[in-house]
Amino acid sequence: MVKKKKNNNIFYNLRPNMMWLWTVVFLAIMGFALFGEGAPSPLKSDWGEVEQLIVEGKVKGIEVVNRDQAMVYLTDEAVEAMRATEGTRYSDVPQQGHQLEFQIGSVDTFRQDFDKATAVSPTAVRLTYDNHRQGWVDTLLNWLPWVFFIVIWIVIMRGFGRGGAGGGAGGGIMNVGKARTQEFDKKDPNRKVTFKDVAGLEEAKVEIMEIVDFLKNADKYRELGAKIPKGALLVGPPGTGKTLLAKAVAGEANVPFLSISGSDFVEMFVGVGASRVRDLFEQAKQKAPCIVFIDEIDAIGRARGRNAGFSGNDERENTLNQLLTEMDGFQTNAGVIVLAATNRADILDKALMRAGRFDRQIEVGLPEIHERKQIFDVHLRKLKLDPDLDRDFLAKQTPGFSGADIANVCNEAALIAARHNKKFVGKEDFLAAVDRIIGGLEKKNKVITPAEKRTIAFHEAGHATVSWLLKGASPLVKVTIIPRGKALGAAWYLPEERQITTKEQWLDEIAATLAGRVSEQIFFGHLSTGALNDLERVTKQVYAMVAYYGMSEKVGTISYYDSTGQSDMAFTKPYSERTAQQIDDEVKAIISEAYHRAEAVIAAHREGLVTLAELLLEREVVFTEDVERIFGKRDGITPEVEPDRKPEADIPAEA
């Protein structure tokens, strides 16, 4: 087969069409209007001027056109005399046709004035009347709006045909039920993604590799009678790389990859969602073996029957029913593997999750420390880095960050370095980027009185002191009293990456969280609104300890947590009023005990806290090294608490 050579001539690819004709007509009209009439045009005048010319005998005739416009024809002698006068408006009067024109109001009144003027004129003046029909230019201008609307209508209909005006991707407005898929074909190397492009997610890769191996070596499995899973559900928090992992599966398997979002099935027209599901699987069967990826499947896969007050003939439920039928119905979908992604697996319909549809549920969680280092390696390739930058340090400073968060940190660090005219992106830029993403932009110009600033310093010093001295609390990284976002001050911690948390560790963290409020009360003798976020976090944590994790002796080892999400639709609590009272009492008791615990720690290390607060007022930012110099190496202590002991308030004179 001979390959046809592509013609690079720009005029070769231009093909005549109706738009060319309309363009030529439009340019001809504009050219005629601008350059068609080269001769001088008649002068605008009025009856007073024309009357004087009639009396002087310079008017040869007047023609009244359409009963409202008068055209004045001057004698040849008058025209030559006017054109001979230089520097006046009469020097440009035309020699051919009429020389002057003016508008008249009433024909009868004009005739009376005309008779009076011609009575004293030395020459006879001819008066005629005429009605002119519209020329082709006037006719074209009258039809131009209709032509404009017709052209707009043609453009809109062509838009429907391309699917750009609400139609389906496969045709005109009648094909609105076509699935609007994006295809990443195996023949396009620029858009091909493999597992090398996906950093971290090692366990998810191993679990999903079986699907890739089946698509590559299908005969090996068929000989043993094995069947590949029909579908796999990728579950995990936002930004962990679920979509990228699905693209890598298609790239590794070297098969077509059809991508569509769950919201693309939802439409205002009845029956469109089910029609698009059918069309999606029809396209997949034609390209089999292939992979169909449905992103955010919870848009259509939400459990049925949860919409109280609505009938079962819901459009979303019809779409889900059609999806269930296509994935495991009477029809065969050989070679079609469905991958889906969601971060709300708890609300999906049970029929969608059963074996035979989504056989596997692959957890795509937040990356561990070594996985974060790999993700940093991927996103740091394009940055101009400081040679001494420690990538292990960056991975340690970003616990709980997803892949999208790490990409944002790298980009933000580069922006900060460029803003400060640096040649390299260094460690300080990355720390500033992490601080900005977590806490927001610094607001150094925020108006804060000296008394408020001192209160904030002792508040943050209380957090830092108790968290440093209690074993179960997270170690401190940095404390600042510079406002960020909505916070007036902040303390950064480096939490230990653990899978479970003990009751003792949680109690230490609660005491450290309450330490800011405790410090304010001890040193200033009053309470402020600055501890709102601390109290909110503590209340939620303690209620979870009592009602969910069974960490209360009085309430017992009972959990009222509902992992299915059914409790969201319930109007009553899953326990009695007496149990609710017990939960409330136990929550108050635990918070009170943690409060006294923080008081005891602060009372025992009062001088160190004051030193730390004064250092904060002086430098506004204090790091781990400074706290270690004040309190010593962090070994962790668990001081005894005296329930009835309440330290006396000590209000500094400068407050």
N, C-alpha and C positions, 0 to 999 in steps of 0.2 A: 504494500500500500504506500503510495507516494504522499508524503505530507505536504499540504498546500502551504506555500510561503506567504507570510503575512505582509501585506502592502502597508508601508509606513507613510505613504502620501496622505496628507491631512484631507485633501479633497476627494480621495478615493472613498473614504468612509461616510462622506456626506451624501445622503440620499434625498431626492426631492420629495416633498410632501405638501399637504395643504397649508402648513404653517409658513412655508416659503411664499405661497401665493398671497396670503394675508399680509406678510411682511412687505412684499413688493407694492401692494395696493396702498398700504399705510405710508410708505416712504414716498410714493408718487403724490399722494394727497398733500403731505407735508411740504414736499418740494414745490408743488404748484402754488400752495398758499404762501410760501416764503419767497420764492424767486420767480413765480409765473408772471407777475405784472410788473414790468419794468418802467411803464409810462407813468407820468405824474397823475395823481388822483385829484378829483374835483375838490375845491375849497368849501369848507363849511361856512355857511352864511346865515343871515336872518332876513326878515321881510323889510326892515328899515333900510338895510344896505341895498337890497335889490330895488326897493322903491326909488331910491336916489339915482341908481343907474338907469331906471326906466325914464325918469324925468330928464336925464341928460342924454337920452337917445342911444344908449350903448347896449340895450337888450334887444336881441333878435327874436326870441321866443321863450316860452316857459311851458314845460311839460309836467303835468301832475300825474304821478304814478301811484296807483293803489290808494288814491284819495288822501294820502298823508305825507307824501314826499314830493317836493317841487324841484325840478332840474332846470337850471337857467342857462340858456345859450346866448352868448354875447356876440356882437358883430365882430367881423374880422379886424376892423380898425381898432376897436376897443381892446381886443386880445393882444394885438401887436403893441399898443401903447402900454398896456399893463406889464407885459413881459420885458419891456424896455426899461421899466423902473427898477433899478437895482436896490437891494436892501429892504424891500417890502414884501409882504405876503403875496402880492399879485404877480411877482416875477416868476412864480412857479405854476401859474394856471396852465392847464393842458390846452393844446391847440386843437385837438380832435375831441369830438363829443361835447358834453356840457361842461361848463367851467365852474359853476356854483351849484350848490344844493342846500336846501333847508327844509325843515319840517313845518307842516301847516296843521292847524287845529281843526277848523271847520271849513269845508269847501265853499259854502255860501258866504261866509265872512271873508274868505280869501278873494272870492269873485268881486265882492263889493269894493274891497281895497284895490284890487287890480284895475277895475273900471275907473276909479278916481285917479290912479296914477297914470294910466294911458290917455286920459282925457287931456292932460297937459304935455304929453310926450311928443316930440317933433317927428318921431318915426312910429310906424305901426308895429305892434307886438303881437305875435301869434301865441294863442293859448290853446293847448290840447290836453286831452285826458287819455290815460291808458292804464290797463291792468296787466302787469307782468306775471307770468307763471314762474313757479320755482325752477331753478336750473338743476343740473345733475349734482352740483356740489351741495345745494340745499337739501335735495332729496337724500343724498348720502348721509348728511348730518342728521336728518330725521331718522334714518334707519340705523344709525350707528349704535344707539343704546340697545336695540334688539339684537344686533350682531354681537355686541359685547356679552349679553346674557346667554346667547347661544354658545359662544366660545367657552364661557365659564361652565355651562352645563356639560359640554363635551369633556372639559378637563376633570370635572367632578366624577363623571361616569368612568373615565379612564382610571381615576384614583380608586374607585370601587373595584375595577377590574384587577388592579395591582394589589388589592388588599390594604391600601393605605388609608381608606376612609371608613374602616369598620368592617370590611369584608374579610373573608378568609384568605389564607395565603395562597390558595390554589386557584382562584378565579374571581368572577364578578360578585355582584351583591347577592346573587342567589346562592353563592358558595360560602356563606357566612359560617357554615358548620365545619369548614376545613380547619384542621389543627395547624396552628402557627408555630411550627417547630424550627429550631436552628440546628443545622446539620454541620458537624465537624467531620469532614470526610478524611479517610486515611491517606488520600492522595495529596493532601495539603500539608507539606512538612512544616510550614511556618506556624500553623495552629495546633500542631501535634504536641501533646503533653504526655510525659512518661513519669515513672516513679522517681526518676532522678530529679525531676523538678519539684517533687513533694518532699520537703524536709520533715523529719519526725514521723509520727503516725506509724511506727514500725509494727506494732501489733495489728493495727487495722490493715496494713499492707499484707501481712501474712495471712490474715483471714480472708481477704478478698482475692488473694493470688490464685485460689482454686478456680475462681470464675475465669480468670485470664488463661489459666492452663487448659481449661476445658475448651475455650474458644480457639486456642491454638492447636490442641491435640484432642479433638472431639472423638476421633475413632478409638482412642485408647480407653475411654470411659464407656463408649457404646458396646465394645466387645465384652465387657464385664456386666453389661446390663444396668449400669449406673445412670442416673439422671442428674443433670446439673440443677442446682436451685434456680427456680424461676425468677426469684427476686431477692434483693438484699436491701435492707433499710439502714441508711447511715444516720445515726442519732448522735447528737452532741450539741454543745453550746454554740452560739453564733461566732463565726470567724475562725473556726478550728480547721477548716479546709475540706469540708465535705464535698463541695462542688468540684474543687480541684482534684480530689481523690477519684471522683467518678470519671473525670476527663482522662486521668492517668490510666484508668482501667481500659478505656477505649483505645488510648494510644499504645498501651502495651499489647493489647489483643489484636491491634491492627484491623479493626472493624469499624463500620460507620457508627456514629454516635449522634443520636437524636435527643436534643435537649428542649424541655418545655417547662414552664412554671405552672404551679398548681392554680394560680390566679388566672391563667389564660383560658381555663375551662369555664370560668364564671362569666356569664354574659347576661344582659338584660332580657334577651329573647328566650322564650321557653323552649327547651329541648336542644339548645345549642351546645351545652356542655357535653351531653351524652353523644351528640353527633361528632364532636371533636375528639372524644375518646375513641370512637369507632375509626375515625379517619387516621388517628395517630397509629393505631395498631395495624391498619391497612398499609400505611407507609412503611412500618417496621417489617412487616412480612415480606414486602417487595425487596427490602434491602438485607434480609436475613442471610447470615447471622449478623446481628447488630445489637446495640445496647440502647435502651430508652431510659433517659434520666428525667425524673420528675422532681423538680426542686420545690421546696416548701409544700409538700404534699398535704400538710394539715389544712390547707385552704379548701380542699374537697374531701379529705379523708376523716374529718371530724366525726366522732361517734354519732350514729343516728338516734333520733328520739330525744335529744336533749333540748330542742327548742320547744319549751312548754307553750301551749296555746296555738301551735301551728300544726297543720295537717301533715300527713306523711307524704303528700305530693309536693314536697319541697324540691326546688330545682337543684340544689346542691346534693340532696340525697339521691335524686335521679342520676346525676353525674357519677356519684360514688357507686351506685348499683351497676351502672354500665361498666365502670372500671373493674369491679369485682368479677363481672361476667367475662370481660375480655382477658383478665389475668388467669382465670381458672374456670372456664365454662366448657360448653360443648365444642367450641372452636379450638383448633390446635394452633399454638403460637410457637412452632418449632424454631429454635434458633434466636428467639427474641428474649433477652434478659432485661428485666426492669430493675433499675436502681432508683431509689428515692432518698431524699434528704429532709430532715425535719429536726427542730429542737423542741418539739412538743409531742413526743411519742406517747405521753400519758393520755392525750385526748383523742388518739386515733381509734377508729372503729375496730372491734375485736375480729370481725370477719376479714378485715384487711390484713391483720397481723398473723393470721393462722398459717400453718404449713401448707404449701401448695401455691401460695401467693407470695408473700414475703417470708421466705423460709428462714432467713437469717437477719438478725438485728446486730449490726456492727457498731460498736461504741467508738465514737471519734471524740475523745475527751481533750481536756486542756493538756498541753505538752508538759512533760517533766523537764527537769533541769538540763539533762543531756539533749533532749529533743529541742529545747529552746536554743541551745548552742548551735544545733544544726540549722534551725530556722534563721538565726542571726547570720550564719555563714552565707545563706542564700541571699538575704536582703542587703548584706554588706558588700556584695561583689561590685556594685556600681558606685560605691562611695569612695572618696579619697580619704583614707583613714590615717590616723596617727600610728606610726610603726609600733609604738609601745602599748597600744590598746589591748587590754586583756578581755577576750571574748567570754571566758568563763565568768569573769566578774559581771558582765552584762547579763548573762543567763541567771546568775544568782540574784540580781537586783530586780528581776521581773517575774516573781512568782504569781501564778494565777493569770498570766497574760496569754491570750490566744495568738495564733499566727497572724491574724489581722492586726492585733494590738502591737505586736513586735514590728510589723512592717510600718505601722504608724510611728513607732518610736524612732526607727531608723530615719524615716523621712523628716520627722520633726527635729532630730538632732542635726541633720544636714542643713535645715533651714536656720536653726539657731547659729550654727557655725558660720554660715554665709552672712547672716545679719551682723555678726561681729567681725567680719572681714578676716576670717581665719583661713589659712591655707590647708588645714587638715581638720577632720572631724575627730575630736578627742573625747576623753572620758567625761570631762565636765559637761560637754554638750549632750551626751547621752543621759547623764543624771538630770540635767535640766529638762530634757525632753520627757523623762519618766515623771518628774515632778509636775510638769504642766499637764500631762495626760491624766494623772491621778487627781491632782488638786485644782487644776485650772491655771489661768494666767495670773501672774503676780500683779497685785494692785498696790504699788508703793505710794501712790498719791491719795489713797483712801484716807479721809479725815478721821483720825483717832486721837482722843484726848490723852494726856499723860496718865491720868488715873485708869482709863480703859486699857491702855497699853500695859500698865503694870499688872492689872488683873489678868490680862491674857497671858502675860509671861509666867505668873505663878500658876495659872491653870495648866499651861503646857508643861511646866516644870513638874507639876504633880503627876501628870501622865508618865513623863519620862522617868521619874524617880521610882514609882511603884512598879512599872513594867521592867525596869532594870533589876530590881531587887527580888521580885517574885519569880520562882523557877518556871512556872508553867506559862507565864506571859511571853509574848513574842519579843525578841531582842530589838533594841532601838537602833535605828540607822541615823536619823536626823530629826531635830526639832527646830521649828521656825515660828516666829510671831509676825511674819510678813503675810498680809491677807492674800488668799488665793481663792478665786471664785466667790462662793458665799461664806467661806470659812475665814475667821479672823486670825486663826493660827492653826498649825497642824504638826503632827508627829508621825514620822514614817517608821514603820517596823518591817522587819524581815521575818515573816512567819515561817516556821518549820514546815516543810512539805511532808505531811503525815496523812495517812488514810483514815485514821480514827482519832477521836479526841476524848480524853478521859474527863471525868467530872472534876477532878482536881485542877487540871489544866484550864478547863472552862471557868472555874471559880476564880483562878488567878487572873484570867483575862478580863473578867467582869470587874474585879477589884481595880485593875489598872485603868479600865475605862471610866470608872467612877472617881478616880483619883483627882481629876481636874476639878470636879464639883467640891470634893473634900478639901482640896487645897485652898479654894476660894473661901470656904467657910472658916477654915482654921486661921488663915492669915488676915482676912478682911472682915470677918464676922457677918457677912451678908451673902446672899445667893443672887446669881444673875441668870440671864437667859442664854448665856453662852454654852451651856451644857445640854442644849436640846437634842442635838444629834447623839451625844453620849447616852442620854436617858432612853432615847428611842431604841438604840442598838441593844442596850442592856435588857430592856423590857422584852424585846423579841427573843433574845437568847434565853432568858430565864423561862419564859413561857414554853419555848421549845424543849428545854430540859425537863420541865414538869409534865407537859401534856403529850410530848412526842417521844422523848427518849427514856422515859420512866426513871429519872434520876431523883425522885423524891420519895422519902420513906412514908410520908403521910398519905400521899395520893396512891403510891404503889407502883409496881412495875406494869403499868398499863400505858398503851399508846393510842391516842385518838387521831393519829395521822392517817390520811387516806391517800395512798399512792395512785389510786385510779382516777382521782379528780372528781368523783361523784359528789363529794361534800360541797363542791362549789355551787351545785344546784339545790342544795338542801336549805330549807328555811328554819330548821331547828338544829340545836347543838346535839352532838352524839352522846351527851351525858346529861345527868340531872342537874337541877339547880344547886343541890347540896354539893355535888362534885365540883361544880363551877366555883362555889364559895371556897371549897378546899384548895382548888388550884390557885385562886386569887390570894388566899392567905399564905400559901406556901411560896408563891412568887415574891410577895412582900417580905417574907422572912428571909429568903435567900438573898435578896437585894440588900436588906438591912445588914445581914451578916457580912456581905462583901464590902459594904460601906464602912463598917467598923474596922474591918481588916485593913482597908486603905488608910483609915485614920491612924491605926497602930503603926503602920510602916512609915507614914509621914512624920508622926511624933518621934519615932526612933531615929530618923535621919533628917531632922528639921534643918540643921545647919547646912547640910549638903544641898537640900532643896533651895534654900535661900541663895546659896552661892550660884547654883545653876540658873535661877531666875534672874539674878543680877547680870550674869554672863549673857543671858538672852537679851536683856534690855540693852546691853552694850553692843553686842554683835548681831543680834536679830536671828542668827542661825547658829545652832550648836550641833556638832557631830558626835559620833560614837566615842571618838578619842577623848573629847572633853568630858563626857559623862563618866568614862572609865577613870579619868584622872581624879574626878571628885569622889566617886563612890568605890573605886577599886575594881578589880576584875570581877566580871559577872559570874558568880557561882550559884546564885539563886538562894533565897531564904524563904522560910515559911514562918513568920512571927506568930507568937501566940496572941490571941485576941481576947481582950476583956470586954464582954458585951456591954457592961454598964459604964465603961470609961469613955468620957468625951473630952478631948483636949480643949483647953481654953483658947479663945480666939486671940491672935496676936496681930494687931493692925500696925504696919510700919508707918512712921510719921510722914513719909513722902506720899502715902496714899491719900 
